[in-house]
């Protein structure tokens, strides 16, 4: 199925990380927050590619490359990389686009250029 036009289909979501999600010193956010966002983009990807939300079966790889902090603006992307009869393999990447800069002022933030990759993953979704 390498000629399937759905291969390479991508979905991207952006989200502000609220301070209510900070669990650790330095306003750090736990890695499960990003994995939840990966589930959200996988769901939309399934709807777009198969007309069904599907069922997230497993992650085969997850890499926490950099910390996510409250006040970040992050972008998560899911890309369809393999299509089986009932399974779909998806590559995920989360990037920090902007970060709070409380040393400047309480509400200051800066765009990151280039964005900072914070989490990558590969997962499998099963569809009916």
Secondary structure, 3 states (H helix, E strand, C coil): CCCCCCCCCEEEEEEECCHHHEEEHHHEECHHHHHHHHHHHHHHHHHHHHCCCCEEEEEEEEEECCCEECCCEEEEEEEEEEECCCEEEEEEEEEEEEEECCCCCCCCEEEEEEEEEEEEEEEEEECC
